[in-house]
Amino acid sequence: MSSTSTSSLMASKTVVFKTALFSSLPGIVNRSFLTFAPASPSIKPLRTRCSSVTKFDEVTNSLDEDMDQIRRLQNGSDVRGVALEGEKGRTVDLTPAAVEAIAESFGEWVAATESNGNGVIKVSLGRDPRVSGGKLSTAVFAGLARAGCLAFDMGLATTPACFMSTLISPFEYDASIMMTASHLPYTRNGLKFFTKRGGLTSPEVEKICDLAARKYATRQTKVSTLIRTRPTQVDFMSAYSKHLREIIKERINHPEHYDTPLKGFQIVVNAGNGSGGFFTWDVLDKLGADTFGSLYLNPDGMFPNHIPNPENKIAMSHTRAAVLENSADLGVVFDTDVDRSGVVDNRGNPINGDKLIALMSAIVLKEHPGSTIVTDARTSMGLTRFITERGGRHCLYRVGYRNVIDKGVELNKDGIETHLMMETSGHGAVKENHFLDDGAYMVVKIIIEMVRMRLAGSNEGIGSLIEDLEEPLEAVELRLNILSEPRDAKAKGIEAIETFREYIEEGKLKGWELGTCGDCWVSEGCLVDSNDHPSAIDAHMYRARVSDEESGEEYGWVHMRQSIHNPNIALNMQSMLPGGCLSMTRVFRDQ
């Protein structure tokens, strides 16, 4: 067709131009549909469509996948993902681009919710020694710069120190980020977020990840190579160490050597090649302790000796051997980022899990008689008796350290004095320390009690405080994999756990009864919130008391919950009778 005839044809038609603006998809606009409507019915309409519309479905699916990738990184109140190749069946999803979008969104969120109009938002960043930390730190700084924040680089640090950097003068940052994946393999990494109020809640992190997902999905360039303002390097760990030293000196108040109250004590520290080595040379050594025999103090992001985890049997066995070999008074085990800890007493007895909660309860109830102790719902019936026999009240709550800590905060607001909140994993917080789960602070309190006992004439060691703790005869944890697409795993898990609840309520499991209560301070515990401001549920779970059908006597419990880390369901059970766990497992499987 000639240009003349083309012009003639165009002139003989009414041109209808329709433009679709997809405001819900930033960066994808002006998708135009061109329709040429004929002036005469005898002429068939000529339709054309731009290429971007042809691929609209593909683009939309790609956007959805990108957004899901960021949202799946949320791990309760943290962000976690795979940062390095090396895990079978797992691909890298915590990329610099993802981290940058999340950091930028966090900076914007802080500016919108925490700013007092005092100028530029200041945010600190600490990290554990993981080998992916350097690359991802650059992404964090780039994201904070995009958000208009001033960044401060703390270098190798601990999670509790990051929070304290918002409070201790002269630092007092508006917010802080800790880059860590706790005890997970070297291939993983993650982010934890803090403001002056404490750690962020799961709903807050969900908002930040949702904002980041939209940024990430619509960005043509996934990684920024420009850091507008270089971060200022600061030595906060020295200030934090001094803070811990002053607490020990003031509370021991040694009558002979105030500045070296740990003189005459040998304390072995196992840092697991994480961030906890500072506690040896910058706290214990300077207070006069003998730390000979300490293990794996040098940071190594490959964690060559064992997983830095107080729940890890290898970590505890290495520490136990060092305590016995050196006749030490105490052994200390930290996880990678030092928000959890465990100890070994002078007889080589590992103290973690329920034993650590019992030890901390004994110390806290001496200081605050009648206090409520909040734990997760996987603790033993023996621990409940241990706490109540010392005049305390035991509140069992949802699994998840933030759930446990937040419950303690809520109870205090409701006028229920609650000084200790601990999860069986070793996360523990006390009211006196800003409700912060600080593994080093937990050890500080244990050390103070150990020295006070010596000054009072006792050489029994801290293990003597929990000699009457009744332990379960059997304890089992099973993991049930959820076979589904990752995006469907949460819904499938909820369905299974709600079915578990229905079976018990309908009486299909004889002798099984859901463990709930109406008041948060009674010893039976409370897996549900009965107050006027219940907390959001981040993972569904139920605990069932199991009793003998004939006698009606309770002999164990079963706890079923969603994992917030992986697509599986955790099934914990304990029994005070031989074969009890096997019996409960058979009932669970068969009925």
Backbone torsions as a table, in degrees:
resi	resn	phi	psi	omega
1	MET	NA	132.2	-178.1
2	SER	-73.7	165.7	179.6
3	SER	-64.3	-32.4	179.7
4	THR	-66.6	-48.3	-179.1
5	SER	-65.9	-33.5	177.1
6	THR	-62.3	-44.4	179.5
7	SER	-63.4	-39.4	179.8
8	SER	-63.3	-44.6	179.8
9	LEU	-62.1	-43.7	179.6
10	MET	-61.5	-39.2	-178.7
11	ALA	-67.3	-26.9	-175.7
12	SER	-86.6	6.3	-176.6
13	LYS	-122.8	154.4	172.0
14	THR	-92.4	124.6	-178.8
15	VAL	-92.6	121.1	177.2
16	VAL	-109.2	121.7	-175.3
17	PHE	-114.8	117.3	179.8
18	LYS	-114.2	129.9	179.7
19	THR	-118.9	126.9	177.0
20	ALA	-103.3	122.4	177.9
21	LEU	-106.0	118.7	-177.0
22	PHE	-95.4	80.6	-175.8
23	SER	-64.6	-22.9	179.8
24	SER	-77.8	-8.6	179.2
25	LEU	-121.8	86.8	-177.4
26	PRO	-56.3	137.8	177.7
27	GLY	90.2	-10.2	178.0
28	ILE	-117.9	90.2	-175.2
29	VAL	-131.1	173.7	176.5
30	ASN	57.5	42.2	174.2
31	ARG	-83.9	105.9	-166.3
32	SER	-104.9	131.2	173.7
33	PHE	-103.8	121.2	-179.1
34	LEU	-104.8	119.4	178.8
35	THR	-121.2	123.7	177.7
36	PHE	-100.4	107.7	-178.7
37	ALA	-89.3	126.0	-176.0
38	PRO	-72.3	145.5	176.1
39	ALA	-73.8	-27.6	-177.6
40	SER	-119.9	138.4	179.7
41	PRO	-63.3	-20.7	-177.5
42	SER	-74.2	-14.6	-179.4
43	ILE	-102.4	123.7	179.3
44	LYS	-68.0	142.1	-179.9
45	PRO	-66.9	144.5	176.5
46	LEU	-104.7	114.9	-178.7
47	ARG	-109.3	136.2	171.7
48	THR	-129.2	153.4	179.0
49	ARG	-140.2	135.3	-176.5
50	CYS	-67.2	157.7	-173.7
51	SER	-64.8	-30.1	-179.4
52	SER	-64.6	-32.4	178.5
53	VAL	-73.8	-37.0	178.6
54	THR	-54.8	-35.4	-176.9
55	LYS	-101.6	17.7	-174.4
56	PHE	-59.1	-45.8	-178.7
57	ASP	-60.6	-40.8	179.0
58	GLU	-63.3	-43.4	-179.5
59	VAL	-64.3	-43.9	-179.4
60	THR	-61.3	-45.0	178.4
61	ASN	-61.6	-40.1	179.1
62	SER	-64.0	-40.9	178.2
63	LEU	-62.5	-44.1	179.6
64	ASP	-60.5	-42.5	-179.6
65	GLU	-65.1	-42.3	178.8
66	ASP	-62.7	-42.3	-179.2
67	MET	-68.1	-40.2	177.7
68	ASP	-62.9	-36.1	-179.9
69	GLN	-59.2	-42.6	-179.9
70	ILE	-71.9	-43.3	-178.3
71	ARG	-64.0	-34.2	179.7
72	ARG	-69.0	-15.9	178.6
73	LEU	-72.6	-20.0	178.3
74	GLN	-64.7	134.7	-176.9
75	ASN	-133.0	76.2	-173.2
76	GLY	67.7	-120.2	-179.7
77	SER	-92.6	5.7	179.2
78	ASP	-117.9	176.5	167.3
79	VAL	-120.2	130.7	178.6
80	ARG	-143.4	148.9	177.5
81	GLY	-167.9	-176.7	178.7
82	VAL	-90.6	119.8	-176.7
83	ALA	-101.7	-18.8	-177.7
84	LEU	-135.7	148.7	172.6
85	GLU	-64.8	152.6	176.2
86	GLY	139.4	-10.4	177.9
87	GLU	-100.9	126.4	179.8
88	LYS	-64.5	128.2	177.9
89	GLY	79.4	3.6	179.9
90	ARG	-123.9	132.3	176.8
91	THR	-102.5	158.8	179.4
92	VAL	-68.7	123.9	177.6
93	ASP	-126.1	-18.7	175.3
94	LEU	-91.2	76.6	-176.3
95	THR	-88.3	163.4	174.2
96	PRO	-55.4	-37.5	179.3
97	ALA	-63.0	-43.3	179.2
98	ALA	-65.1	-43.8	-179.5
99	VAL	-63.2	-40.8	179.6
100	GLU	-61.6	-45.2	-179.7
101	ALA	-63.4	-39.4	-179.7
102	ILE	-68.8	-43.5	179.3
103	ALA	-63.2	-42.0	177.3
104	GLU	-61.1	-43.7	-179.0
105	SER	-66.5	-37.1	176.2
106	PHE	-63.1	-44.7	178.1
107	GLY	-58.9	-42.8	178.3
108	GLU	-66.1	-40.5	179.0
109	TRP	-63.3	-43.0	178.5
110	VAL	-62.1	-44.3	-179.9
111	ALA	-60.9	-35.6	-176.5
112	ALA	-81.1	-30.0	-171.8
113	THR	-111.1	-26.1	-172.7
114	GLU	-113.0	-11.7	-175.3
115	SER	-69.6	137.4	176.3
116	ASN	-105.6	16.4	-178.8
117	GLY	74.4	24.2	-177.0
118	ASN	-95.7	17.2	177.3
119	GLY	108.7	-151.5	-174.4
120	VAL	-67.9	139.0	177.8
121	ILE	-73.2	132.5	179.7
122	LYS	-109.1	126.7	-176.2
123	VAL	-129.9	130.3	176.5
124	SER	-98.8	155.4	177.3
125	LEU	-132.8	125.1	171.1
126	GLY	-118.5	164.2	179.1
127	ARG	-152.3	156.9	173.0
128	ASP	-86.4	179.0	-171.2
129	PRO	-82.0	15.3	-178.8
130	ARG	-55.8	143.8	-173.5
131	VAL	-68.1	-19.2	177.7
132	SER	-85.4	-2.9	-173.1
133	GLY	-63.5	-39.9	-177.7
134	GLY	-62.8	-48.1	-178.8
135	LYS	-63.9	-44.1	-177.4
136	LEU	-74.0	-26.9	176.1
137	SER	-62.6	-41.0	177.6
138	THR	-58.9	-39.8	179.1
139	ALA	-65.9	-39.1	177.6
140	VAL	-61.7	-46.6	-178.9
141	PHE	-63.3	-37.7	178.1
142	ALA	-64.6	-41.3	179.4
143	GLY	-66.4	-42.9	178.3
144	LEU	-63.7	-37.5	178.1
145	ALA	-64.1	-40.8	177.0
146	ARG	-58.5	-35.2	-178.0
147	ALA	-83.0	-1.9	178.4
148	GLY	81.5	20.4	-179.2
149	CYS	-93.7	153.9	169.3
150	LEU	-91.0	130.1	-175.5
151	ALA	-107.7	145.0	179.5
152	PHE	-129.1	123.8	-173.3
153	ASP	-94.6	109.8	178.6
154	MET	-85.8	-10.1	-178.1
155	GLY	67.0	-144.8	179.2
156	LEU	-64.0	123.9	-174.4
157	ALA	-151.1	-177.6	175.9
158	THR	-117.8	160.0	179.4
159	THR	-61.6	-47.2	178.6
160	PRO	-61.2	-35.0	179.4
161	ALA	-63.7	-36.1	178.7
162	CYS	-59.9	-45.4	177.0
163	PHE	-62.6	-45.2	-177.0
164	MET	-63.9	-21.1	177.9
165	SER	-67.5	-14.3	175.9
166	THR	-85.8	-9.9	-174.2
167	LEU	-117.7	-36.4	-172.9
168	ILE	-78.6	128.6	177.0
169	SER	-74.4	145.4	6.0
170	PRO	-94.5	14.0	-174.7
171	PHE	-76.1	-71.7	172.4
172	GLU	47.5	52.2	180.0
173	TYR	-68.6	158.7	178.9
174	ASP	-71.4	-30.0	-177.6
175	ALA	-159.5	170.1	-179.6
176	SER	-151.3	152.6	176.0
177	ILE	-126.5	133.5	171.8
178	MET	-111.0	127.5	179.0
179	MET	-97.3	109.6	-177.4
180	THR	-164.6	159.0	170.1
181	ALA	-125.2	27.5	176.9
182	SER	54.8	-124.8	-173.9
183	HIS	-90.4	2.3	-176.4
184	LEU	-69.3	166.0	-174.5
185	PRO	-59.3	164.4	-176.0
186	TYR	-61.2	-21.3	-179.6
187	THR	-72.8	-17.9	-175.8
188	ARG	-93.5	162.5	169.8
189	ASN	-158.7	176.8	-177.4
190	GLY	-175.1	-175.8	-177.7
191	LEU	-135.3	137.7	170.6
192	LYS	-121.0	143.9	-170.7
193	PHE	-121.2	142.0	179.7
194	PHE	-139.1	148.0	163.9
195	THR	-124.8	-175.1	179.0
196	LYS	-64.1	-18.5	178.3
197	ARG	-79.7	-16.1	-177.1
198	GLY	124.4	-162.6	179.6
199	GLY	-71.8	150.1	179.3
200	LEU	-71.0	152.6	176.9
201	THR	-85.9	166.5	178.2
202	SER	-58.5	-45.8	178.5
203	PRO	-61.3	-34.8	178.8
204	GLU	-67.1	-43.1	178.7
205	VAL	-66.8	-34.1	177.4
206	GLU	-62.1	-41.2	177.8
207	LYS	-62.6	-43.1	-179.3
208	ILE	-64.7	-42.9	-180.0
209	CYS	-67.4	-34.3	177.9
210	ASP	-66.1	-42.9	176.7
211	LEU	-63.4	-41.8	179.6
212	ALA	-66.3	-35.8	-179.8
213	ALA	-61.2	-40.6	179.6
214	ARG	-68.0	-39.3	177.0
215	LYS	-62.6	-50.4	-174.9
216	TYR	-61.8	-42.7	-174.3
217	ALA	-68.5	-29.8	-173.3
218	THR	-104.9	5.0	179.7
219	ARG	-86.3	125.7	178.0
220	GLN	-71.3	-41.7	176.7
221	THR	-97.8	114.0	-172.4
222	LYS	-75.6	-23.4	-176.5
223	VAL	-128.3	130.3	175.1
224	SER	-85.2	135.8	177.7
225	THR	-103.7	5.8	-174.4
226	LEU	-115.5	123.6	169.5
227	ILE	-108.5	107.4	-173.2
228	ARG	-62.9	-43.3	-179.9
229	THR	-124.7	117.3	-178.4
230	ARG	-66.3	141.4	-178.9
231	PRO	-67.8	148.9	176.0
232	THR	-87.3	127.6	179.0
233	GLN	-81.6	132.8	-178.2
234	VAL	-132.9	149.5	176.3
235	ASP	-102.8	82.0	-179.3
236	PHE	-84.6	-29.2	-175.0
237	MET	-60.9	-30.9	176.4
238	SER	-64.9	-41.3	178.8
239	ALA	-67.2	-39.1	179.5
240	TYR	-66.6	-41.5	178.4
241	SER	-62.4	-42.0	177.4
242	LYS	-61.5	-39.5	178.0
243	HIS	-58.4	-44.8	178.7
244	LEU	-67.6	-39.9	179.2
245	ARG	-61.6	-42.5	-178.7
246	GLU	-64.5	-36.9	177.9
247	ILE	-62.6	-46.0	-179.8
248	ILE	-62.2	-46.3	-178.2
249	LYS	-63.4	-45.2	-176.6
250	GLU	-66.9	-40.5	-174.2
251	ARG	-82.1	-28.5	173.7
252	ILE	-77.6	-42.3	179.3
253	ASN	48.8	56.6	-173.7
254	HIS	-60.5	131.2	-175.7
255	PRO	-70.4	-18.7	-175.8
256	GLU	-110.5	-41.0	-179.7
257	HIS	-138.4	85.5	-174.9
258	TYR	-58.4	-43.2	-174.1
259	ASP	-79.1	-16.4	178.6
260	THR	-128.6	63.9	-174.2
261	PRO	-69.2	-13.2	-178.9
262	LEU	-97.4	8.4	176.7
263	LYS	-60.8	130.0	-178.2
264	GLY	95.2	-2.6	177.9
265	PHE	-111.5	138.1	173.0
266	GLN	-108.5	123.4	-177.4
267	ILE	-126.9	122.8	-179.6
268	VAL	-98.8	129.4	179.3
269	VAL	-113.4	132.0	172.8
270	ASN	-112.6	104.2	-178.2
271	ALA	-88.8	-8.3	176.9
272	GLY	61.0	25.1	-177.6
273	ASN	63.9	21.6	176.1
274	GLY	-95.4	-143.3	-175.8
275	SER	-93.9	1.7	-170.5
276	GLY	-86.0	-1.4	-178.6
277	GLY	-59.4	-29.4	-178.4
278	PHE	-54.9	-32.6	-175.3
279	PHE	-64.3	-27.0	180.0
280	THR	-75.2	-58.2	-172.9
281	TRP	-85.6	-21.5	-175.3
282	ASP	-108.0	-6.6	176.4
283	VAL	-122.2	-65.1	-173.7
284	LEU	-65.6	-50.2	-178.5
285	ASP	-57.8	-41.9	-176.8
286	LYS	-73.2	-14.6	176.5
287	LEU	-98.2	7.0	173.6
288	GLY	96.2	2.5	-178.8
289	ALA	-73.8	152.9	171.2
290	ASP	-93.5	116.4	-177.0
291	THR	-110.0	18.3	178.5
292	PHE	-60.5	139.0	-178.6
293	GLY	96.2	-1.2	178.8
294	SER	-65.1	155.0	-169.5
295	LEU	-121.8	140.6	165.0
296	TYR	51.4	51.6	-177.5
297	LEU	-81.8	-26.7	-177.0
298	ASN	-75.0	131.1	179.5
299	PRO	-63.6	132.8	177.7
300	ASP	-150.3	108.0	-174.4
301	GLY	-66.4	-6.6	175.2
302	MET	-92.2	-8.2	177.9
303	PHE	47.6	64.4	-170.0
304	PRO	-72.6	-16.9	-172.7
305	ASN	-97.3	-43.6	174.9
306	HIS	-172.3	168.5	177.1
307	ILE	-66.4	128.5	177.3
308	PRO	-73.6	95.6	-171.3
309	ASN	-162.0	118.9	179.3
310	PRO	-65.6	-11.7	175.0
311	GLU	-87.6	-13.6	-175.9
312	ASN	-75.3	127.6	-175.7
313	LYS	-65.1	-35.4	179.2
314	ILE	-66.6	-43.6	178.7
315	ALA	-59.3	-44.1	-179.5
316	MET	-70.0	-36.4	-179.0
317	SER	-68.9	-39.2	176.4
318	HIS	-62.2	-41.8	-179.5
319	THR	-68.1	-41.9	178.5
320	ARG	-59.7	-44.7	179.6
321	ALA	-61.8	-40.4	-179.7
322	ALA	-67.0	-38.4	178.5
323	VAL	-63.5	-47.9	-178.0
324	LEU	-67.7	-41.1	-179.3
325	GLU	-63.7	-34.9	-176.2
326	ASN	-103.8	4.8	-177.3
327	SER	50.3	44.8	-176.7
328	ALA	-77.0	159.3	178.7
329	ASP	-83.0	-24.3	-176.6
330	LEU	-160.5	143.4	170.4
331	GLY	-116.7	143.2	-176.8
332	VAL	-125.7	134.0	176.4
333	VAL	-121.9	125.6	176.6
334	PHE	-109.5	152.7	167.6
335	ASP	-84.4	-178.6	-170.2
336	THR	-56.8	-45.7	-173.5
337	ASP	-105.7	8.9	169.4
338	VAL	64.4	27.4	169.4
339	ASP	-93.8	-3.0	175.0
340	ARG	-132.6	155.7	178.8
341	SER	-154.2	164.8	171.4
342	GLY	-145.5	165.1	-179.5
343	VAL	-135.3	165.3	174.1
344	VAL	-126.5	129.1	-177.3
345	ASP	-79.7	179.8	-173.1
346	ASN	-69.2	-9.9	177.0
347	ARG	-99.7	3.5	178.6
348	GLY	86.2	14.4	-179.6
349	ASN	-84.6	120.7	176.7
350	PRO	-66.4	136.6	178.7
351	ILE	-125.0	99.0	175.1
352	ASN	-146.9	-178.4	-179.8
353	GLY	56.5	-134.6	-179.5
354	ASP	-59.4	-34.7	-179.0
355	LYS	-64.3	-40.3	178.8
356	LEU	-67.6	-40.1	177.3
357	ILE	-62.4	-41.9	179.0
358	ALA	-62.5	-43.5	-180.0
359	LEU	-61.6	-47.8	179.5
360	MET	-65.5	-35.4	177.8
361	SER	-63.7	-43.0	179.4
362	ALA	-60.3	-42.1	179.9
363	ILE	-67.5	-47.2	-176.6
364	VAL	-67.6	-38.8	-178.5
365	LEU	-71.3	-21.2	170.7
366	LYS	-67.1	-39.7	-176.8
367	GLU	-82.4	-32.4	-175.3
368	HIS	-135.2	77.6	-178.8
369	PRO	-57.1	138.5	177.6
370	GLY	83.4	1.8	-178.0
371	SER	-64.4	149.3	170.0
372	THR	-81.3	140.4	175.1
373	ILE	-114.2	121.8	178.1
374	VAL	-99.3	130.4	175.1
375	THR	-132.7	171.1	170.9
376	ASP	-77.2	169.3	-170.2
377	ALA	-83.9	15.4	178.0
378	ARG	-101.3	6.4	-179.0
379	THR	-79.3	162.1	-171.4
380	SER	-84.4	162.6	173.6
381	MET	-65.5	-30.1	177.2
382	GLY	-65.2	-36.5	178.4
383	LEU	-66.0	-39.9	177.5
384	THR	-59.0	-45.0	178.2
385	ARG	-63.7	-40.5	180.0
386	PHE	-58.0	-44.8	-177.5
387	ILE	-70.1	-46.0	-176.7
388	THR	-68.5	-33.6	178.0
389	GLU	-66.1	-20.8	176.6
390	ARG	-98.2	13.8	175.1
391	GLY	86.9	5.8	-179.7
392	GLY	-92.4	172.9	176.0
393	ARG	-119.8	140.0	-173.6
394	HIS	-113.0	120.2	175.6
395	CYS	-110.3	115.0	174.9
396	LEU	-90.4	130.7	-175.1
397	TYR	-133.7	-174.6	-176.8
398	ARG	-61.3	147.9	173.7
399	VAL	-67.2	146.0	-177.1
400	GLY	120.4	120.0	-171.9
401	TYR	-61.1	-35.1	179.1
402	ARG	-68.8	-36.5	176.5
403	ASN	-59.8	-46.3	-177.7
404	VAL	-64.4	-46.0	-179.3
405	ILE	-65.7	-46.1	-179.1
406	ASP	-62.1	-33.4	176.9
407	LYS	-63.6	-41.6	177.5
408	GLY	-61.8	-41.0	177.2
409	VAL	-60.7	-45.4	-179.2
410	GLU	-64.2	-41.2	179.9
411	LEU	-62.2	-41.1	177.5
412	ASN	-63.3	-39.1	176.9
413	LYS	-63.3	-31.9	-179.6
414	ASP	-84.3	5.1	177.8
415	GLY	87.4	10.1	178.5
416	ILE	-99.2	108.9	-173.4
417	GLU	-64.7	117.0	-175.4
418	THR	-133.2	112.8	-173.7
419	HIS	-107.0	-12.9	-177.5
420	LEU	-138.9	133.0	175.5
421	MET	-132.1	120.0	-177.0
422	MET	-140.3	140.4	172.6
423	GLU	-103.0	152.7	-176.6
424	THR	-63.3	-17.6	179.2
425	SER	-71.8	-12.8	-177.9
426	GLY	111.0	-9.6	172.9
427	HIS	-67.1	124.8	178.9
428	GLY	-144.6	140.3	-179.8
429	ALA	-134.5	148.1	175.4
430	VAL	-123.6	150.7	-177.1
431	LYS	-59.6	-38.9	-175.5
432	GLU	-65.6	-17.6	-177.1
433	ASN	-114.8	46.0	173.4
434	HIS	62.0	24.5	-178.9
435	PHE	56.6	35.6	-176.6
436	LEU	-98.2	128.7	175.7
437	ASP	-78.8	98.0	-174.3
438	ASP	-125.0	108.1	-179.6
439	GLY	-62.4	-36.2	178.8
440	ALA	-67.2	-39.2	-179.4
441	TYR	-67.3	-37.0	175.8
442	MET	-59.2	-44.8	179.2
443	VAL	-65.5	-37.2	176.9
444	VAL	-57.0	-45.3	179.8
445	LYS	-65.3	-38.0	178.3
446	ILE	-66.6	-42.3	179.1
447	ILE	-63.2	-42.8	178.7
448	ILE	-59.5	-44.2	178.8
449	GLU	-65.4	-39.1	178.6
450	MET	-60.4	-44.4	-179.5
451	VAL	-69.3	-40.8	178.2
452	ARG	-60.7	-39.4	177.6
453	MET	-62.4	-41.7	178.5
454	ARG	-64.0	-43.6	179.5
455	LEU	-64.5	-27.7	178.5
456	ALA	-84.2	0.2	175.3
457	GLY	100.1	7.3	-179.5
458	SER	-101.3	133.7	174.6
459	ASN	-112.9	19.0	-175.9
460	GLU	-69.4	-29.5	-175.3
461	GLY	87.4	163.3	-173.0
462	ILE	-69.2	-20.1	178.7
463	GLY	-62.7	-24.5	-178.8
464	SER	-66.3	-19.3	-178.4
465	LEU	-71.4	-17.4	-176.6
466	ILE	-123.9	23.0	-178.0
467	GLU	-62.7	-27.8	-177.7
468	ASP	-95.3	12.1	176.6
469	LEU	-71.1	121.8	178.7
470	GLU	-84.9	120.0	-178.5
471	GLU	-96.0	152.3	178.0
472	PRO	-65.8	149.1	178.5
473	LEU	-70.3	-35.0	-179.7
474	GLU	-137.1	145.3	175.6
475	ALA	-147.2	130.9	-174.8
476	VAL	-137.8	143.1	168.6
477	GLU	-125.8	129.3	176.6
478	LEU	-117.3	148.4	177.2
479	ARG	-118.5	126.4	-179.7
480	LEU	-110.6	113.3	-178.2
481	ASN	-71.5	141.0	175.8
482	ILE	-95.5	115.1	-176.2
483	LEU	-90.6	94.2	-179.1
484	SER	-164.8	174.6	171.7
485	GLU	-66.2	147.6	-177.8
486	PRO	-52.3	-38.4	-176.8
487	ARG	-70.2	-19.6	-178.9
488	ASP	-98.5	-6.0	-171.9
489	ALA	-62.7	-40.9	-177.9
490	LYS	-62.6	-46.3	-179.4
491	ALA	-64.2	-39.9	178.8
492	LYS	-64.9	-39.9	178.7
493	GLY	-63.5	-44.1	178.3
494	ILE	-60.1	-42.9	-179.8
495	GLU	-59.8	-44.4	-179.1
496	ALA	-65.5	-42.3	-176.8
497	ILE	-70.7	-37.1	176.7
498	GLU	-68.1	-32.2	174.6
499	THR	-64.5	-40.4	175.5
500	PHE	-56.5	-46.4	179.3
501	ARG	-61.6	-45.5	-177.6
502	GLU	-62.3	-41.2	180.0
503	TYR	-59.5	-41.6	-178.7
504	ILE	-70.4	-44.8	-179.3
505	GLU	-63.5	-31.6	-179.7
506	GLU	-85.3	-0.1	176.7
507	GLY	77.7	17.8	-178.9
508	LYS	-74.4	-20.3	177.9
509	LEU	-111.2	98.4	-173.6
510	LYS	-63.5	131.1	178.8
511	GLY	84.8	-0.4	179.6
512	TRP	-100.5	134.7	-178.7
513	GLU	-140.7	133.7	-179.3
514	LEU	-64.7	135.0	179.4
515	GLY	-90.7	101.4	175.9
516	THR	-138.9	168.8	175.8
517	CYS	-153.7	165.5	-178.5
518	GLY	-91.9	-23.6	-177.5
519	ASP	-120.6	139.6	-170.6
520	CYS	-77.2	-8.7	-175.0
521	TRP	-103.9	-2.7	-176.7
522	VAL	-82.0	158.3	-170.2
523	SER	-69.8	-20.5	-179.5
524	GLU	-68.9	-16.2	175.9
525	GLY	89.6	170.6	178.9
526	CYS	-145.7	110.0	176.4
527	LEU	-87.9	-8.2	178.7
528	VAL	-123.1	152.9	176.8
529	ASP	-88.2	125.7	179.3
530	SER	-107.3	6.8	-179.3
531	ASN	-88.3	-175.0	-176.0
532	ASP	-82.0	-8.2	-178.7
533	HIS	-135.0	69.4	-179.2
534	PRO	-63.8	145.8	179.8
535	SER	-77.6	152.1	177.4
536	ALA	-65.6	144.4	-179.6
537	ILE	-88.6	119.4	178.4
538	ASP	-96.3	-18.8	177.0
539	ALA	-155.1	132.9	-179.0
540	HIS	-78.4	142.8	-179.0
541	MET	-165.1	152.6	175.1
542	TYR	-144.1	148.8	174.1
543	ARG	-118.5	133.7	-179.8
544	ALA	-117.3	131.8	171.1
545	ARG	-80.2	137.1	-178.2
546	VAL	-118.6	124.8	-177.2
547	SER	-122.3	156.5	176.1
548	ASP	-68.8	131.9	-175.0
549	GLU	-62.5	-35.9	-175.7
550	GLU	-80.5	-51.6	-175.2
551	SER	-86.4	-22.2	-176.6
552	GLY	76.4	6.6	-176.7
553	GLU	-84.2	130.9	179.7
554	GLU	-71.0	132.6	179.8
555	TYR	-127.2	-3.5	179.6
556	GLY	-176.7	-175.8	177.7
557	TRP	-148.6	159.8	177.1
558	VAL	-129.9	134.3	179.9
559	HIS	-126.6	124.4	-177.9
560	MET	-119.6	130.2	-176.1
561	ARG	-151.7	157.4	170.6
562	GLN	-72.6	140.5	167.5
563	SER	-82.4	133.4	176.5
564	ILE	-89.7	-3.9	-179.7
565	HIS	-97.5	-37.5	-171.0
566	ASN	-137.8	161.7	179.0
567	PRO	-77.5	68.0	176.3
568	ASN	-150.9	172.9	178.1
569	ILE	-115.8	134.2	178.1
570	ALA	-98.2	133.4	178.6
571	LEU	-121.4	107.1	177.8
572	ASN	-104.8	143.8	176.0
573	MET	-150.4	150.5	175.5
574	GLN	-137.3	150.7	-179.1
575	SER	-141.4	144.9	174.4
576	MET	-97.5	4.0	-179.7
577	LEU	-120.0	146.1	175.2
578	PRO	-61.9	131.1	179.6
579	GLY	79.9	3.2	-177.3
580	GLY	-64.1	-41.5	-179.3
581	CYS	-66.4	-38.9	177.7
582	LEU	-64.0	-41.0	179.2
583	SER	-63.1	-44.7	180.0
584	MET	-66.4	-36.3	178.8
585	THR	-64.4	-40.6	179.1
586	ARG	-64.3	-42.1	178.4
587	VAL	-62.8	-44.6	-179.2
588	PHE	-60.7	-44.4	-177.3
589	ARG	-71.7	-45.3	-169.7
590	ASP	-85.2	-33.1	-171.6
591	GLN	-105.7	NA	NA
